[in-house]
């Protein structure tokens, strides 16, 4: 019996975070029966959501109450608080579920605060960084991170990250793949709840293309209008070619980067006639229900990486609008799907949004997929299986560290 903290999953309305978390908890629950899993979800309904998704009841919030952050001092206090909680609850191991937050994409201050918190925690219990896309780091952060990362067990989710950590940062790293490449709990079950939204939106036996418009539009361009215009043009042109469209929100919180707001703005730019060919799905659901929607479509066009991962996991192709190196690592090299990635970041490709070249590139890739569909599916099946095997190996490795 163990006390295991699984952190960085406080937002189950981000389906990517939820998928990684429930696969991790489900595996460890089998390895360590009767253990307690502490998560950093302070809302009880989110803890209940994780229990429902995983089918496991022994999940508790690590917090007694919601952390209050009103000023900078509260941020520092909250950063130091987690280490105290880990000690008080006799946590055997702390697993930080990945993503790309240990990078500079979301700001140097957030990176440093996060590393400081993890360092303090590591003095109370072993810290495992699972399923990570670390870096890149720049300037003085390179030597700083070389030293800081030695306090943790690191597990990559792509070959590029593994190479970067071992070669550039001179740290040990276990080479793996994203945990979302694995089947989700209950994915193989013929459960009507899994198909709830297919039925609700009359998508059963209908061929459609799924669009996942990202609330992280500022990572692509400094013009909200430009982002919307490109998304709307893609939808309009696909409709004109006879396609049915599903527009799906894959991240519903936090509010300032929610896909829902962008999708609502897109709807305002579509005509009544065009809307007859479009299903808008923005309500909260389980990651498995979202995966079923993505997997039943012909293909996906997405600004959320885990929507692409779920699509590929269901053996369907996805076109990714990339704003960071994680797309090249997880999808490009990991699945040999480089030619389904559109480089779209604000630093190097803002002009594509200004000139609506994003539209042209996406439509070219839709045509490429349509022409080579069967061959692409064969490649997807082979490489998703390889990625799933590596992800499973990382779960076994995590269990060994606990």
Secondary structure, DSSP 4 states (H G I P E B T S, - for coil): --EEEEES---TTBHHHHHHHHHHHHHHHHHSTT-EEEES--SHHHHHHHHHHHT---EEES-SSPPP--SHHHHHHHHHHHHHHHHHTT-SEEEEE-SS-SSSTT-HHHHHHHHHHHHHHHTTSEEEEEEE------TTHHHHHHHHGGGSEEEESSHHHHHIIIIIS----B----GGGSPPTTTTS--GGGGHHHHHTT-TT--EEEEE--S-GGGT-S-HHHHHHHHHHHHHHHHHTT-EEEEE-SB--SGGG-HHHHHHHHHHTS-HHHHTTEEEE-S---HHHHHHHHHHSSEEEESSHHHHHHHHHTT-EEEEEE-SHHIIIIIIITTT-GGGEEE--HHHHHHHHHTTHHHHHHHHHHHHHHHTHHHHHHHHHHHHHHHHHHHHHHHHHHHHH-
